[in-house]
Structures are given as structure tokens and as C-alpha cells.
């Protein structure tokens, strides 16, 4: 069973019934967060029993939003490995370095977690079709899960998105709409189609359940490290749903009595050519401005204004973390270094975290004796370079 209780707005505090279909808060436009009856769950769930559950995202099903297991639509997402990377760590001067490799997910990226959860819950609530704007990978994931559910999907992506992303959408039978511009332009066109047709918009943080799939990365990190959280987590931040979700997972685990109050310092990693969150963090703002002329080879980082900007900045600051940008050349070099030293084919977005880590070590912000986790959010085999 799920301990799903209700939804609420983290900005104005308004509460929403979980059995109704929701998008964003109608009062303040904030993303909504899913809440669970964690006091009841604490009395019945044993963290050690989680190790013997199936090794996928749905091992955490009691802390996921799907009420009835018959509505779970899965391709085996989640349960990805977290590798200790000693040779890469030795080159950086960081013995306790780990990479969580989300490239092992269906469709090759962590987007499978979010869209798996979103599609399953939407189907349970009666949704009959979907639209999504995407930089590329989320579109492929939606297409796959919509096909699994037997429902139509319309995917809007920039015309210069990688051919691999375009092809996987078409192969899964979804309707591909190529847009001149950025993901923000794709978002406007997808929103118009959703309004016109009644199809459900599963844009990043415009519905509450993609975040619930992404938060399972946080549960897995804790499980894999024996319920002792690392000192630092570096996360490549485009829309930022995963960073928000991991932070949410840690709060839930503390309420469940599975971990203590200690938290990792969260690092928001962006591309120098599209760094709205870095600018906002450095300027002390609680929200970001639209980043004009966004350009980067890492398509997933080309998000000029994430909807969850306030939640991202809040998590970074509450954790005493930071936000940092790296260049495209630094990402490309880090991707080659990861593959050559550890055999992990990281995507450019994931490689950005290692490039950022190098800078943070050089500045002394990360200490050599700390335990650090870098999130590789997808397989590099889909990248055009």
C-alpha cells in the first residue's frame, strides 16, 4: 500500500486532495509537493527490509504515489549502481569518490524514474494522453512509458535536439513536434496543445509526480552507503527535479527514523552557457531570472529558467551547499577522463559534476577526506559528440 496523504504548496501552504488531478498551485504558481503519512509508515516500514525488495524504483512503493499496484507501469527503472571510482578519485585526490550511474535506466537516463512515476499516477487518476516539452531525454522516456500504458503522447523538443532523442520518440510511436528555439519555446507550444486538447501536461514540476520518481535516487544513495549519507552530492541541474527530489527523500527518511539530521552539502552544477541558478545563488536571490541566449552542448542543462528555482536554491542553501558552472570544454574533457579511468560512459551533464568537483577541490571547498557522490544522469552513448 501507499502511505500517500495529500499534496501541498511549499510557498503558500495550501493543501490539495491527492485523489484529484493537479498541476501547479493556482494561488502562487509554485510546484506542488506530495506528502505521506510518515508517522504511520514509520510504525510499519523497516529500512533493512528494503534490501530484499526487487531492485528497482518500486521497491519504495509504500513511499510512492500509486495507490493500487495494478497501475504501476514499469520498464525496470531505478535500482541503478553506485560505483566507487578509485582511479578517478586518485587522479582528483579524493579517495572516497562515488558515481551513481543513471545511464543504466530504461531509455538510458534518470528521466525514466520521473516519467515512470508520473505516467503511472496519471493513469490511476484517469488521464488518457500526455504532452511534454523536453530538451530530449524526457521526451524519449515519456514516449516509452506512454507506449507501455497504451496511451498517446505528444513530445515537443528543440529542432536541434540530438538525433538519438528524436529517433527514440518516433520509434515508440509518440507524436514528435520539432520547435525552433529552446525548451522554453517548446513549453509554450506544448501548453497550448494541452489546453486545446485536454491532454495532460507532464512538464518538469508542472505536475507533482515526476519528482516522486526522482526522489528514489536519494533513497538508493542512503541504502547503498549503509544509511550514512555522503558529505557532498553534485547534481547536474537543468530543471532540477532530481536535486529537489533527493533533498525531499532525505527529509522523509529522517521522519521515518531511517537516518539522522545530518545532510550532504548539495551542489547545483550548471553549464557556463546556461547558468541561471548559479547567477541567482551568487547574487543572493531566492529565484532566478531568464538566462538569455542559452547555449551548451549538454542539452539537459540548456534550461534558461527552471520552474523549481526557489526549491533548488532553498535546498542548496539549507544544505550549506553551492552552485557552480563549468564550460563545455571542461565537460567534454571530464567525460573522456571518466570513461578512460573507470569505464563509465557518462553523459555530458553527468560529466559536468566531475568537472565541477575538480574546481571545488582546487578551491578547498571540498576536502580530500570527504565522501562525495557525483550523479551521472544518463548514458554518454546518446550524446552527439
Buried (B, 14 or more C-beta within 10 A) or exposed (E): EBBBBBBBBBBEEBEBEBEEEBBBBEEEEBBBBBBBEBEEBBEEBEBEEBEEEEEBBBBBBBBBBBBEEEBBBBBBBBBBBBBBBBEBBEBBEBBBBBBBBBBBBBBBBBBBBBBBBBBBBBBBBEBEBBBBBBBBBBBBBBBBBBBBBEBBBBBBBBEBBBEBBBEBBEEBEBBBBEBEEBBBBBBEBBBEBBEEEEBBBBBBBBBBBBBBBBBBBBBBBBBBBEEEBBBBBBBBBBBBBBBBBBBBBBBBBBBBEBBEEEBBBBBBBBBBBBBBBBBBBEEEBEEBEEBEEBEBBBBBBBBBBBBBBBBBBBBBBEBEBBBBBBBBEBBBBBBBBBBEBBEBBBBBBBBBBBBBBBBBBEEEBBEEEBBBBBBBBBBBEBBEE
